[in-house]
Amino acid sequence: MSQFNRFTPQPKIKATRKTAEGTVFIDYKDVEKLRRMMSPNGKIFARKRLQTSAGEQRMVSAAIKRARFMGLLPFTSATL
């Protein structure tokens, strides 16, 4: 069971980082930050939980998918 129940507010996670020019950047090699944006089962958290815009959420999902393809993150938490 999850450590959060439906009555306690879920912690907000700051997903994005800005470069010196002010553009938003999400690094697919930053595995620890990407892991906090996923549930223990491997699902990507929603925009409301991550407090991202639609474009930023697309970048988050692309970075997580890229990290999964490179083998840095697992696709699921299930071990057979």
mmJSON file of the N, C-alpha and C atoms, coordinates in Angstrom:
{"data_MODEL":{"atom_site":{
"group_PDB":["ATOM","ATOM","ATOM","ATOM","ATOM","ATOM","ATOM","ATOM","ATOM","ATOM","ATOM","ATOM","ATOM","ATOM","ATOM","ATOM","ATOM","ATOM","ATOM","ATOM","ATOM","ATOM","ATOM","ATOM","ATOM","ATOM","ATOM","ATOM","ATOM","ATOM","ATOM","ATOM","ATOM","ATOM","ATOM","ATOM","ATOM","ATOM","ATOM","ATOM","ATOM","ATOM","ATOM","ATOM","ATOM","ATOM","ATOM","ATOM","ATOM","ATOM","ATOM","ATOM","ATOM","ATOM","ATOM","ATOM","ATOM","ATOM","ATOM","ATOM","ATOM","ATOM","ATOM","ATOM","ATOM","ATOM","ATOM","ATOM","ATOM","ATOM","ATOM","ATOM","ATOM","ATOM","ATOM","ATOM","ATOM","ATOM","ATOM","ATOM","ATOM","ATOM","ATOM","ATOM","ATOM","ATOM","ATOM","ATOM","ATOM","ATOM","ATOM","ATOM","ATOM","ATOM","ATOM","ATOM","ATOM","ATOM","ATOM","ATOM","ATOM","ATOM","ATOM","ATOM","ATOM","ATOM","ATOM","ATOM","ATOM","ATOM","ATOM","ATOM","ATOM","ATOM","ATOM","ATOM","ATOM","ATOM","ATOM","ATOM","ATOM","ATOM","ATOM","ATOM","ATOM","ATOM","ATOM","ATOM","ATOM","ATOM","ATOM","ATOM","ATOM","ATOM","ATOM","ATOM","ATOM","ATOM","ATOM","ATOM","ATOM","ATOM","ATOM","ATOM","ATOM","ATOM","ATOM","ATOM","ATOM","ATOM","ATOM","ATOM","ATOM","ATOM","ATOM","ATOM","ATOM","ATOM","ATOM","ATOM","ATOM","ATOM","ATOM","ATOM","ATOM","ATOM","ATOM","ATOM","ATOM","ATOM","ATOM","ATOM","ATOM","ATOM","ATOM","ATOM","ATOM","ATOM","ATOM","ATOM","ATOM","ATOM","ATOM","ATOM","ATOM","ATOM","ATOM","ATOM","ATOM","ATOM","ATOM","ATOM","ATOM","ATOM","ATOM","ATOM","ATOM","ATOM","ATOM","ATOM","ATOM","ATOM","ATOM","ATOM","ATOM","ATOM","ATOM","ATOM","ATOM","ATOM","ATOM","ATOM","ATOM","ATOM","ATOM","ATOM","ATOM","ATOM","ATOM","ATOM","ATOM","ATOM","ATOM","ATOM","ATOM","ATOM","ATOM","ATOM","ATOM","ATOM","ATOM","ATOM","ATOM","ATOM","ATOM","ATOM","ATOM","ATOM","ATOM","ATOM"],
"id":[1,2,3,4,5,6,7,8,9,10,11,12,13,14,15,16,17,18,19,20,21,22,23,24,25,26,27,28,29,30,31,32,33,34,35,36,37,38,39,40,41,42,43,44,45,46,47,48,49,50,51,52,53,54,55,56,57,58,59,60,61,62,63,64,65,66,67,68,69,70,71,72,73,74,75,76,77,78,79,80,81,82,83,84,85,86,87,88,89,90,91,92,93,94,95,96,97,98,99,100,101,102,103,104,105,106,107,108,109,110,111,112,113,114,115,116,117,118,119,120,121,122,123,124,125,126,127,128,129,130,131,132,133,134,135,136,137,138,139,140,141,142,143,144,145,146,147,148,149,150,151,152,153,154,155,156,157,158,159,160,161,162,163,164,165,166,167,168,169,170,171,172,173,174,175,176,177,178,179,180,181,182,183,184,185,186,187,188,189,190,191,192,193,194,195,196,197,198,199,200,201,202,203,204,205,206,207,208,209,210,211,212,213,214,215,216,217,218,219,220,221,222,223,224,225,226,227,228,229,230,231,232,233,234,235,236,237,238,239,240],
"type_symbol":["N","C","C","N","C","C","N","C","C","N","C","C","N","C","C","N","C","C","N","C","C","N","C","C","N","C","C","N","C","C","N","C","C","N","C","C","N","C","C","N","C","C","N","C","C","N","C","C","N","C","C","N","C","C","N","C","C","N","C","C","N","C","C","N","C","C","N","C","C","N","C","C","N","C","C","N","C","C","N","C","C","N","C","C","N","C","C","N","C","C","N","C","C","N","C","C","N","C","C","N","C","C","N","C","C","N","C","C","N","C","C","N","C","C","N","C","C","N","C","C","N","C","C","N","C","C","N","C","C","N","C","C","N","C","C","N","C","C","N","C","C","N","C","C","N","C","C","N","C","C","N","C","C","N","C","C","N","C","C","N","C","C","N","C","C","N","C","C","N","C","C","N","C","C","N","C","C","N","C","C","N","C","C","N","C","C","N","C","C","N","C","C","N","C","C","N","C","C","N","C","C","N","C","C","N","C","C","N","C","C","N","C","C","N","C","C","N","C","C","N","C","C","N","C","C","N","C","C","N","C","C","N","C","C","N","C","C","N","C","C"],
"label_atom_id":["N","CA","C","N","CA","C","N","CA","C","N","CA","C","N","CA","C","N","CA","C","N","CA","C","N","CA","C","N","CA","C","N","CA","C","N","CA","C","N","CA","C","N","CA","C","N","CA","C","N","CA","C","N","CA","C","N","CA","C","N","CA","C","N","CA","C","N","CA","C","N","CA","C","N","CA","C","N","CA","C","N","CA","C","N","CA","C","N","CA","C","N","CA","C","N","CA","C","N","CA","C","N","CA","C","N","CA","C","N","CA","C","N","CA","C","N","CA","C","N","CA","C","N","CA","C","N","CA","C","N","CA","C","N","CA","C","N","CA","C","N","CA","C","N","CA","C","N","CA","C","N","CA","C","N","CA","C","N","CA","C","N","CA","C","N","CA","C","N","CA","C","N","CA","C","N","CA","C","N","CA","C","N","CA","C","N","CA","C","N","CA","C","N","CA","C","N","CA","C","N","CA","C","N","CA","C","N","CA","C","N","CA","C","N","CA","C","N","CA","C","N","CA","C","N","CA","C","N","CA","C","N","CA","C","N","CA","C","N","CA","C","N","CA","C","N","CA","C","N","CA","C","N","CA","C","N","CA","C","N","CA","C","N","CA","C","N","CA","C","N","CA","C","N","CA","C","N","CA","C"],
"label_alt_id":[null,null,null,null,null,null,null,null,null,null,null,null,null,null,null,null,null,null,null,null,null,null,null,null,null,null,null,null,null,null,null,null,null,null,null,null,null,null,null,null,null,null,null,null,null,null,null,null,null,null,null,null,null,null,null,null,null,null,null,null,null,null,null,null,null,null,null,null,null,null,null,null,null,null,null,null,null,null,null,null,null,null,null,null,null,null,null,null,null,null,null,null,null,null,null,null,null,null,null,null,null,null,null,null,null,null,null,null,null,null,null,null,null,null,null,null,null,null,null,null,null,null,null,null,null,null,null,null,null,null,null,null,null,null,null,null,null,null,null,null,null,null,null,null,null,null,null,null,null,null,null,null,null,null,null,null,null,null,null,null,null,null,null,null,null,null,null,null,null,null,null,null,null,null,null,null,null,null,null,null,null,null,null,null,null,null,null,null,null,null,null,null,null,null,null,null,null,null,null,null,null,null,null,null,null,null,null,null,null,null,null,null,null,null,null,null,null,null,null,null,null,null,null,null,null,null,null,null,null,null,null,null,null,null,null,null,null,null,null,null],
"label_comp_id":["MET","MET","MET","SER","SER","SER","GLN","GLN","GLN","PHE","PHE","PHE","ASN","ASN","ASN","ARG","ARG","ARG","PHE","PHE","PHE","THR","THR","THR","PRO","PRO","PRO","GLN","GLN","GLN","PRO","PRO","PRO","LYS","LYS","LYS","ILE","ILE","ILE","LYS","LYS","LYS","ALA","ALA","ALA","THR","THR","THR","ARG","ARG","ARG","LYS","LYS","LYS","THR","THR","THR","ALA","ALA","ALA","GLU","GLU","GLU","GLY","GLY","GLY","THR","THR","THR","VAL","VAL","VAL","PHE","PHE","PHE","ILE","ILE","ILE","ASP","ASP","ASP","TYR","TYR","TYR","LYS","LYS","LYS","ASP","ASP","ASP","VAL","VAL","VAL","GLU","GLU","GLU","LYS","LYS","LYS","LEU","LEU","LEU","ARG","ARG","ARG","ARG","ARG","ARG","MET","MET","MET","MET","MET","MET","SER","SER","SER","PRO","PRO","PRO","ASN","ASN","ASN","GLY","GLY","GLY","LYS","LYS","LYS","ILE","ILE","ILE","PHE","PHE","PHE","ALA","ALA","ALA","ARG","ARG","ARG","LYS","LYS","LYS","ARG","ARG","ARG","LEU","LEU","LEU","GLN","GLN","GLN","THR","THR","THR","SER","SER","SER","ALA","ALA","ALA","GLY","GLY","GLY","GLU","GLU","GLU","GLN","GLN","GLN","ARG","ARG","ARG","MET","MET","MET","VAL","VAL","VAL","SER","SER","SER","ALA","ALA","ALA","ALA","ALA","ALA","ILE","ILE","ILE","LYS","LYS","LYS","ARG","ARG","ARG","ALA","ALA","ALA","ARG","ARG","ARG","PHE","PHE","PHE","MET","MET","MET","GLY","GLY","GLY","LEU","LEU","LEU","LEU","LEU","LEU","PRO","PRO","PRO","PHE","PHE","PHE","THR","THR","THR","SER","SER","SER","ALA","ALA","ALA","THR","THR","THR","LEU","LEU","LEU"],
"label_asym_id":["A","A","A","A","A","A","A","A","A","A","A","A","A","A","A","A","A","A","A","A","A","A","A","A","A","A","A","A","A","A","A","A","A","A","A","A","A","A","A","A","A","A","A","A","A","A","A","A","A","A","A","A","A","A","A","A","A","A","A","A","A","A","A","A","A","A","A","A","A","A","A","A","A","A","A","A","A","A","A","A","A","A","A","A","A","A","A","A","A","A","A","A","A","A","A","A","A","A","A","A","A","A","A","A","A","A","A","A","A","A","A","A","A","A","A","A","A","A","A","A","A","A","A","A","A","A","A","A","A","A","A","A","A","A","A","A","A","A","A","A","A","A","A","A","A","A","A","A","A","A","A","A","A","A","A","A","A","A","A","A","A","A","A","A","A","A","A","A","A","A","A","A","A","A","A","A","A","A","A","A","A","A","A","A","A","A","A","A","A","A","A","A","A","A","A","A","A","A","A","A","A","A","A","A","A","A","A","A","A","A","A","A","A","A","A","A","A","A","A","A","A","A","A","A","A","A","A","A","A","A","A","A","A","A","A","A","A","A","A","A"],
"label_entity_id":["1","1","1","1","1","1","1","1","1","1","1","1","1","1","1","1","1","1","1","1","1","1","1","1","1","1","1","1","1","1","1","1","1","1","1","1","1","1","1","1","1","1","1","1","1","1","1","1","1","1","1","1","1","1","1","1","1","1","1","1","1","1","1","1","1","1","1","1","1","1","1","1","1","1","1","1","1","1","1","1","1","1","1","1","1","1","1","1","1","1","1","1","1","1","1","1","1","1","1","1","1","1","1","1","1","1","1","1","1","1","1","1","1","1","1","1","1","1","1","1","1","1","1","1","1","1","1","1","1","1","1","1","1","1","1","1","1","1","1","1","1","1","1","1","1","1","1","1","1","1","1","1","1","1","1","1","1","1","1","1","1","1","1","1","1","1","1","1","1","1","1","1","1","1","1","1","1","1","1","1","1","1","1","1","1","1","1","1","1","1","1","1","1","1","1","1","1","1","1","1","1","1","1","1","1","1","1","1","1","1","1","1","1","1","1","1","1","1","1","1","1","1","1","1","1","1","1","1","1","1","1","1","1","1","1","1","1","1","1","1"],
"label_seq_id":[1,1,1,2,2,2,3,3,3,4,4,4,5,5,5,6,6,6,7,7,7,8,8,8,9,9,9,10,10,10,11,11,11,12,12,12,13,13,13,14,14,14,15,15,15,16,16,16,17,17,17,18,18,18,19,19,19,20,20,20,21,21,21,22,22,22,23,23,23,24,24,24,25,25,25,26,26,26,27,27,27,28,28,28,29,29,29,30,30,30,31,31,31,32,32,32,33,33,33,34,34,34,35,35,35,36,36,36,37,37,37,38,38,38,39,39,39,40,40,40,41,41,41,42,42,42,43,43,43,44,44,44,45,45,45,46,46,46,47,47,47,48,48,48,49,49,49,50,50,50,51,51,51,52,52,52,53,53,53,54,54,54,55,55,55,56,56,56,57,57,57,58,58,58,59,59,59,60,60,60,61,61,61,62,62,62,63,63,63,64,64,64,65,65,65,66,66,66,67,67,67,68,68,68,69,69,69,70,70,70,71,71,71,72,72,72,73,73,73,74,74,74,75,75,75,76,76,76,77,77,77,78,78,78,79,79,79,80,80,80],
"pdbx_PDB_ins_code":[null,null,null,null,null,null,null,null,null,null,null,null,null,null,null,null,null,null,null,null,null,null,null,null,null,null,null,null,null,null,null,null,null,null,null,null,null,null,null,null,null,null,null,null,null,null,null,null,null,null,null,null,null,null,null,null,null,null,null,null,null,null,null,null,null,null,null,null,null,null,null,null,null,null,null,null,null,null,null,null,null,null,null,null,null,null,null,null,null,null,null,null,null,null,null,null,null,null,null,null,null,null,null,null,null,null,null,null,null,null,null,null,null,null,null,null,null,null,null,null,null,null,null,null,null,null,null,null,null,null,null,null,null,null,null,null,null,null,null,null,null,null,null,null,null,null,null,null,null,null,null,null,null,null,null,null,null,null,null,null,null,null,null,null,null,null,null,null,null,null,null,null,null,null,null,null,null,null,null,null,null,null,null,null,null,null,null,null,null,null,null,null,null,null,null,null,null,null,null,null,null,null,null,null,null,null,null,null,null,null,null,null,null,null,null,null,null,null,null,null,null,null,null,null,null,null,null,null,null,null,null,null,null,null,null,null,null,null,null,null],
"Cartn_x":[0.845,0.0,0.877,0.401,1.151,1.294,2.349,2.559,1.636,0.948,0.023,-1.4,-2.273,-3.674,-4.364,-5.63,-6.301,-6.566,-6.325,-6.585,-5.354,-4.175,-2.969,-2.576,-2.141,-1.752,-0.474,-0.446,0.718,1.798,3.053,4.122,4.27,4.535,4.741,6.217,6.483,7.835,8.153,9.253,9.652,10.404,9.83,10.335,11.357,11.195,11.992,13.114,14.039,15.174,15.375,15.779,15.994,17.483,17.841,19.224,19.521,20.724,21.109,20.301,19.892,19.102,17.635,17.215,15.839,14.972,15.559,14.775,14.665,13.58,13.333,14.123,14.74,15.594,15.34,15.15,14.987,15.999,16.897,17.991,17.577,17.694,17.314,18.361,19.555,20.604,20.508,19.671,19.479,18.443,18.899,18.002,17.279,17.95,17.308,16.148,16.314,15.23,14.07,14.386,13.335,12.611,13.327,12.705,11.676,11.901,10.934,9.684,9.744,8.586,7.753,8.106,7.401,6.875,5.808,5.284,6.183,6.041,6.853,6.618,5.458,5.173,5.703,6.236,6.822,5.96,4.829,3.962,4.467,4.316,4.705,3.59,3.966,2.975,2.314,1.119,0.321,0.864,0.37,0.782,0.443,-0.694,-1.118,-0.17,0.303,1.218,2.602,3.043,4.376,4.414,3.252,3.13,3.876,3.605,4.227,3.166,3.606,2.697,2.61,1.792,1.61,2.905,3.58,4.836,5.917,5.984,6.968,6.668,5.381,5.006,5.398,5.28,5.728,7.228,7.975,9.425,9.778,9.026,9.259,9.025,7.912,7.612,8.616,9.075,10.086,11.407,11.776,13.032,12.956,11.806,11.663,11.687,10.999,11.002,12.39,13.125,14.492,15.392,15.237,16.038,15.687,14.421,14.03,14.661,14.654,15.214,16.72,17.391,18.846,19.208,18.218,18.471,18.773,18.549,18.819,17.666,16.455,15.268,14.564,13.909,13.153,11.792,11.257,9.917,8.86,9.055,8.145,8.978,8.321,9.02,8.962,8.214,8.031,9.319,9.686,10.84,10.348,10.675,10.207,11.291],
"Cartn_y":[-1.188,0.0,1.233,2.284,3.517,4.171,4.952,5.617,6.825,7.24,8.353,7.826,8.355,8.023,9.192,9.086,10.107,11.384,11.412,12.597,13.458,12.897,13.697,14.254,15.502,16.064,15.398,15.167,14.539,15.579,15.205,16.2,16.611,17.885,18.406,18.247,17.937,17.699,18.721,19.439,20.399,19.634,19.602,18.72,19.378,20.643,21.258,22.114,22.41,23.241,24.222,25.444,26.443,26.626,26.816,27.07,28.556,28.951,30.352,31.251,30.697,31.49,31.572,30.772,30.787,29.71,28.828,27.754,26.589,25.861,24.725,23.526,22.798,21.671,20.524,19.326,18.125,17.113,16.703,15.814,14.365,13.556,12.149,11.354,11.903,11.192,11.409,12.344,12.603,11.613,10.398,9.285,9.496,10.036,10.213,11.207,12.257,13.23,12.627,11.864,11.231,10.157,9.458,8.411,8.988,10.227,10.877,11.312,11.355,11.734,10.53,9.348,8.113,7.478,6.713,5.963,4.75,4.086,2.886,1.786,1.794,0.794,1.173,2.38,2.785,3.707,4.169,5.077,6.512,7.297,8.701,9.483,10.345,11.126,12.142,12.575,13.503,14.932,15.775,17.175,17.886,17.564,18.229,17.915,16.701,16.298,16.898,16.995,17.51,19.021,19.649,21.094,21.545,20.878,21.237,21.682,22.425,22.788,21.608,21.732,20.636,20.355,21.405,21.215,20.611,21.059,20.509,19.047,18.699,17.312,16.407,16.913,16.141,15.924,16.939,16.785,15.792,15.809,14.859,13.433,13.22,11.866,11.413,12.316,11.945,11.601,12.347,12.066,10.729,10.43,9.153,8.0,8.163,7.113,6.916,7.993,7.896,7.182,7.506,6.855,5.367,5.032,3.616,2.876,3.493,2.851,2.655,3.603,3.511,2.553,2.103,1.162,1.814,3.113,3.813,3.671,3.506,3.324,2.051,1.357,0.169,0.548,-0.333,-0.107,-0.359,-1.39,-1.694,-2.049,-2.128,-2.515,-4.018,-4.722,-6.16,-6.906,-7.815,-8.665,-10.094,-10.751,-12.116,-13.113],
"Cartn_z":[0.0,0.0,0.0,-0.619,-0.733,0.634,0.779,2.051,2.223,1.153,1.218,1.109,1.929,1.745,1.063,0.833,0.038,0.805,2.113,2.908,3.11,2.956,3.107,1.745,1.709,0.414,-0.098,-1.394,-1.988,-2.192,-2.005,-2.158,-3.615,-3.813,-5.152,-5.502,-6.742,-7.208,-8.278,-8.12,-9.139,-10.215,-11.404,-12.45,-13.358,-13.627,-14.676,-14.106,-14.982,-14.622,-15.769,-15.474,-16.514,-16.751,-18.02,-18.367,-18.198,-18.515,-18.378,-19.311,-20.455,-21.395,-20.991,-20.04,-19.578,-20.2,-20.989,-21.588,-20.616,-20.731,-19.843,-20.339,-19.395,-19.747,-18.78,-19.315,-18.505,-19.006,-18.128,-18.523,-18.328,-19.377,-19.271,-18.5,-18.293,-17.559,-16.048,-15.611,-14.182,-13.654,-13.368,-13.057,-11.734,-10.743,-9.434,-9.518,-10.278,-10.429,-11.219,-12.259,-13.046,-12.245,-11.377,-10.569,-9.603,-9.137,-8.251,-8.999,-10.323,-11.132,-11.532,-11.015,-11.34,-10.064,-10.202,-9.065,-8.82,-7.678,-7.434,-8.459,-9.118,-10.137,-11.509,-11.663,-12.929,-13.758,-13.218,-13.97,-13.811,-14.878,-14.839,-14.151,-13.188,-12.467,-13.389,-13.009,-13.81,-13.693,-14.584,-14.594,-13.291,-12.729,-11.495,-10.347,-10.3,-9.233,-9.428,-10.686,-10.968,-11.125,-11.225,-11.427,-12.679,-13.788,-15.051,-16.037,-17.04,-18.125,-19.085,-20.096,-21.045,-21.809,-22.222,-22.936,-22.069,-20.813,-19.883,-19.583,-19.478,-19.208,-20.372,-21.6,-22.759,-22.716,-22.265,-22.142,-21.045,-19.936,-18.846,-19.334,-20.017,-20.49,-21.534,-22.389,-23.386,-22.71,-21.672,-20.963,-20.232,-19.614,-18.922,-19.917,-21.049,-22.065,-22.649,-22.844,-23.357,-22.354,-21.058,-20.031,-19.921,-20.105,-20.101,-21.273,-22.445,-23.626,-23.487,-22.844,-22.645,-21.519,-20.753,-19.676,-18.347,-18.233,-16.975,-15.988,-16.503,-15.673,-16.09,-15.151,-15.527,-16.118,-16.945,-17.486,-16.421,-15.606,-14.49,-13.273,-12.132,-10.92,-10.69,-11.534,-11.357,-11.688,-10.825,-11.09,-11.177,-12.243,-12.448,-12.128],
"occupancy":[1.0,1.0,1.0,1.0,1.0,1.0,1.0,1.0,1.0,1.0,1.0,1.0,1.0,1.0,1.0,1.0,1.0,1.0,1.0,1.0,1.0,1.0,1.0,1.0,1.0,1.0,1.0,1.0,1.0,1.0,1.0,1.0,1.0,1.0,1.0,1.0,1.0,1.0,1.0,1.0,1.0,1.0,1.0,1.0,1.0,1.0,1.0,1.0,1.0,1.0,1.0,1.0,1.0,1.0,1.0,1.0,1.0,1.0,1.0,1.0,1.0,1.0,1.0,1.0,1.0,1.0,1.0,1.0,1.0,1.0,1.0,1.0,1.0,1.0,1.0,1.0,1.0,1.0,1.0,1.0,1.0,1.0,1.0,1.0,1.0,1.0,1.0,1.0,1.0,1.0,1.0,1.0,1.0,1.0,1.0,1.0,1.0,1.0,1.0,1.0,1.0,1.0,1.0,1.0,1.0,1.0,1.0,1.0,1.0,1.0,1.0,1.0,1.0,1.0,1.0,1.0,1.0,1.0,1.0,1.0,1.0,1.0,1.0,1.0,1.0,1.0,1.0,1.0,1.0,1.0,1.0,1.0,1.0,1.0,1.0,1.0,1.0,1.0,1.0,1.0,1.0,1.0,1.0,1.0,1.0,1.0,1.0,1.0,1.0,1.0,1.0,1.0,1.0,1.0,1.0,1.0,1.0,1.0,1.0,1.0,1.0,1.0,1.0,1.0,1.0,1.0,1.0,1.0,1.0,1.0,1.0,1.0,1.0,1.0,1.0,1.0,1.0,1.0,1.0,1.0,1.0,1.0,1.0,1.0,1.0,1.0,1.0,1.0,1.0,1.0,1.0,1.0,1.0,1.0,1.0,1.0,1.0,1.0,1.0,1.0,1.0,1.0,1.0,1.0,1.0,1.0,1.0,1.0,1.0,1.0,1.0,1.0,1.0,1.0,1.0,1.0,1.0,1.0,1.0,1.0,1.0,1.0,1.0,1.0,1.0,1.0,1.0,1.0,1.0,1.0,1.0,1.0,1.0,1.0,1.0,1.0,1.0,1.0,1.0,1.0],
"B_iso_or_equiv":[0.0,0.0,0.0,0.0,0.0,0.0,0.0,0.0,0.0,0.0,0.0,0.0,0.0,0.0,0.0,0.0,0.0,0.0,0.0,0.0,0.0,0.0,0.0,0.0,0.0,0.0,0.0,0.0,0.0,0.0,0.0,0.0,0.0,0.0,0.0,0.0,0.0,0.0,0.0,0.0,0.0,0.0,0.0,0.0,0.0,0.0,0.0,0.0,0.0,0.0,0.0,0.0,0.0,0.0,0.0,0.0,0.0,0.0,0.0,0.0,0.0,0.0,0.0,0.0,0.0,0.0,0.0,0.0,0.0,0.0,0.0,0.0,0.0,0.0,0.0,0.0,0.0,0.0,0.0,0.0,0.0,0.0,0.0,0.0,0.0,0.0,0.0,0.0,0.0,0.0,0.0,0.0,0.0,0.0,0.0,0.0,0.0,0.0,0.0,0.0,0.0,0.0,0.0,0.0,0.0,0.0,0.0,0.0,0.0,0.0,0.0,0.0,0.0,0.0,0.0,0.0,0.0,0.0,0.0,0.0,0.0,0.0,0.0,0.0,0.0,0.0,0.0,0.0,0.0,0.0,0.0,0.0,0.0,0.0,0.0,0.0,0.0,0.0,0.0,0.0,0.0,0.0,0.0,0.0,0.0,0.0,0.0,0.0,0.0,0.0,0.0,0.0,0.0,0.0,0.0,0.0,0.0,0.0,0.0,0.0,0.0,0.0,0.0,0.0,0.0,0.0,0.0,0.0,0.0,0.0,0.0,0.0,0.0,0.0,0.0,0.0,0.0,0.0,0.0,0.0,0.0,0.0,0.0,0.0,0.0,0.0,0.0,0.0,0.0,0.0,0.0,0.0,0.0,0.0,0.0,0.0,0.0,0.0,0.0,0.0,0.0,0.0,0.0,0.0,0.0,0.0,0.0,0.0,0.0,0.0,0.0,0.0,0.0,0.0,0.0,0.0,0.0,0.0,0.0,0.0,0.0,0.0,0.0,0.0,0.0,0.0,0.0,0.0,0.0,0.0,0.0,0.0,0.0,0.0,0.0,0.0,0.0,0.0,0.0,0.0],
"pdbx_formal_charge":[null,null,null,null,null,null,null,null,null,null,null,null,null,null,null,null,null,null,null,null,null,null,null,null,null,null,null,null,null,null,null,null,null,null,null,null,null,null,null,null,null,null,null,null,null,null,null,null,null,null,null,null,null,null,null,null,null,null,null,null,null,null,null,null,null,null,null,null,null,null,null,null,null,null,null,null,null,null,null,null,null,null,null,null,null,null,null,null,null,null,null,null,null,null,null,null,null,null,null,null,null,null,null,null,null,null,null,null,null,null,null,null,null,null,null,null,null,null,null,null,null,null,null,null,null,null,null,null,null,null,null,null,null,null,null,null,null,null,null,null,null,null,null,null,null,null,null,null,null,null,null,null,null,null,null,null,null,null,null,null,null,null,null,null,null,null,null,null,null,null,null,null,null,null,null,null,null,null,null,null,null,null,null,null,null,null,null,null,null,null,null,null,null,null,null,null,null,null,null,null,null,null,null,null,null,null,null,null,null,null,null,null,null,null,null,null,null,null,null,null,null,null,null,null,null,null,null,null,null,null,null,null,null,null,null,null,null,null,null,null],
"auth_seq_id":[1,1,1,2,2,2,3,3,3,4,4,4,5,5,5,6,6,6,7,7,7,8,8,8,9,9,9,10,10,10,11,11,11,12,12,12,13,13,13,14,14,14,15,15,15,16,16,16,17,17,17,18,18,18,19,19,19,20,20,20,21,21,21,22,22,22,23,23,23,24,24,24,25,25,25,26,26,26,27,27,27,28,28,28,29,29,29,30,30,30,31,31,31,32,32,32,33,33,33,34,34,34,35,35,35,36,36,36,37,37,37,38,38,38,39,39,39,40,40,40,41,41,41,42,42,42,43,43,43,44,44,44,45,45,45,46,46,46,47,47,47,48,48,48,49,49,49,50,50,50,51,51,51,52,52,52,53,53,53,54,54,54,55,55,55,56,56,56,57,57,57,58,58,58,59,59,59,60,60,60,61,61,61,62,62,62,63,63,63,64,64,64,65,65,65,66,66,66,67,67,67,68,68,68,69,69,69,70,70,70,71,71,71,72,72,72,73,73,73,74,74,74,75,75,75,76,76,76,77,77,77,78,78,78,79,79,79,80,80,80],
"auth_comp_id":["MET","MET","MET","SER","SER","SER","GLN","GLN","GLN","PHE","PHE","PHE","ASN","ASN","ASN","ARG","ARG","ARG","PHE","PHE","PHE","THR","THR","THR","PRO","PRO","PRO","GLN","GLN","GLN","PRO","PRO","PRO","LYS","LYS","LYS","ILE","ILE","ILE","LYS","LYS","LYS","ALA","ALA","ALA","THR","THR","THR","ARG","ARG","ARG","LYS","LYS","LYS","THR","THR","THR","ALA","ALA","ALA","GLU","GLU","GLU","GLY","GLY","GLY","THR","THR","THR","VAL","VAL","VAL","PHE","PHE","PHE","ILE","ILE","ILE","ASP","ASP","ASP","TYR","TYR","TYR","LYS","LYS","LYS","ASP","ASP","ASP","VAL","VAL","VAL","GLU","GLU","GLU","LYS","LYS","LYS","LEU","LEU","LEU","ARG","ARG","ARG","ARG","ARG","ARG","MET","MET","MET","MET","MET","MET","SER","SER","SER","PRO","PRO","PRO","ASN","ASN","ASN","GLY","GLY","GLY","LYS","LYS","LYS","ILE","ILE","ILE","PHE","PHE","PHE","ALA","ALA","ALA","ARG","ARG","ARG","LYS","LYS","LYS","ARG","ARG","ARG","LEU","LEU","LEU","GLN","GLN","GLN","THR","THR","THR","SER","SER","SER","ALA","ALA","ALA","GLY","GLY","GLY","GLU","GLU","GLU","GLN","GLN","GLN","ARG","ARG","ARG","MET","MET","MET","VAL","VAL","VAL","SER","SER","SER","ALA","ALA","ALA","ALA","ALA","ALA","ILE","ILE","ILE","LYS","LYS","LYS","ARG","ARG","ARG","ALA","ALA","ALA","ARG","ARG","ARG","PHE","PHE","PHE","MET","MET","MET","GLY","GLY","GLY","LEU","LEU","LEU","LEU","LEU","LEU","PRO","PRO","PRO","PHE","PHE","PHE","THR","THR","THR","SER","SER","SER","ALA","ALA","ALA","THR","THR","THR","LEU","LEU","LEU"],
"auth_asym_id":["A","A","A","A","A","A","A","A","A","A","A","A","A","A","A","A","A","A","A","A","A","A","A","A","A","A","A","A","A","A","A","A","A","A","A","A","A","A","A","A","A","A","A","A","A","A","A","A","A","A","A","A","A","A","A","A","A","A","A","A","A","A","A","A","A","A","A","A","A","A","A","A","A","A","A","A","A","A","A","A","A","A","A","A","A","A","A","A","A","A","A","A","A","A","A","A","A","A","A","A","A","A","A","A","A","A","A","A","A","A","A","A","A","A","A","A","A","A","A","A","A","A","A","A","A","A","A","A","A","A","A","A","A","A","A","A","A","A","A","A","A","A","A","A","A","A","A","A","A","A","A","A","A","A","A","A","A","A","A","A","A","A","A","A","A","A","A","A","A","A","A","A","A","A","A","A","A","A","A","A","A","A","A","A","A","A","A","A","A","A","A","A","A","A","A","A","A","A","A","A","A","A","A","A","A","A","A","A","A","A","A","A","A","A","A","A","A","A","A","A","A","A","A","A","A","A","A","A","A","A","A","A","A","A","A","A","A","A","A","A"],
"auth_atom_id":["N","CA","C","N","CA","C","N","CA","C","N","CA","C","N","CA","C","N","CA","C","N","CA","C","N","CA","C","N","CA","C","N","CA","C","N","CA","C","N","CA","C","N","CA","C","N","CA","C","N","CA","C","N","CA","C","N","CA","C","N","CA","C","N","CA","C","N","CA","C","N","CA","C","N","CA","C","N","CA","C","N","CA","C","N","CA","C","N","CA","C","N","CA","C","N","CA","C","N","CA","C","N","CA","C","N","CA","C","N","CA","C","N","CA","C","N","CA","C","N","CA","C","N","CA","C","N","CA","C","N","CA","C","N","CA","C","N","CA","C","N","CA","C","N","CA","C","N","CA","C","N","CA","C","N","CA","C","N","CA","C","N","CA","C","N","CA","C","N","CA","C","N","CA","C","N","CA","C","N","CA","C","N","CA","C","N","CA","C","N","CA","C","N","CA","C","N","CA","C","N","CA","C","N","CA","C","N","CA","C","N","CA","C","N","CA","C","N","CA","C","N","CA","C","N","CA","C","N","CA","C","N","CA","C","N","CA","C","N","CA","C","N","CA","C","N","CA","C","N","CA","C","N","CA","C","N","CA","C","N","CA","C","N","CA","C","N","CA","C","N","CA","C","N","CA","C","N","CA","C"],
"pdbx_PDB_model_num":[1,1,1,1,1,1,1,1,1,1,1,1,1,1,1,1,1,1,1,1,1,1,1,1,1,1,1,1,1,1,1,1,1,1,1,1,1,1,1,1,1,1,1,1,1,1,1,1,1,1,1,1,1,1,1,1,1,1,1,1,1,1,1,1,1,1,1,1,1,1,1,1,1,1,1,1,1,1,1,1,1,1,1,1,1,1,1,1,1,1,1,1,1,1,1,1,1,1,1,1,1,1,1,1,1,1,1,1,1,1,1,1,1,1,1,1,1,1,1,1,1,1,1,1,1,1,1,1,1,1,1,1,1,1,1,1,1,1,1,1,1,1,1,1,1,1,1,1,1,1,1,1,1,1,1,1,1,1,1,1,1,1,1,1,1,1,1,1,1,1,1,1,1,1,1,1,1,1,1,1,1,1,1,1,1,1,1,1,1,1,1,1,1,1,1,1,1,1,1,1,1,1,1,1,1,1,1,1,1,1,1,1,1,1,1,1,1,1,1,1,1,1,1,1,1,1,1,1,1,1,1,1,1,1,1,1,1,1,1,1]
}}}
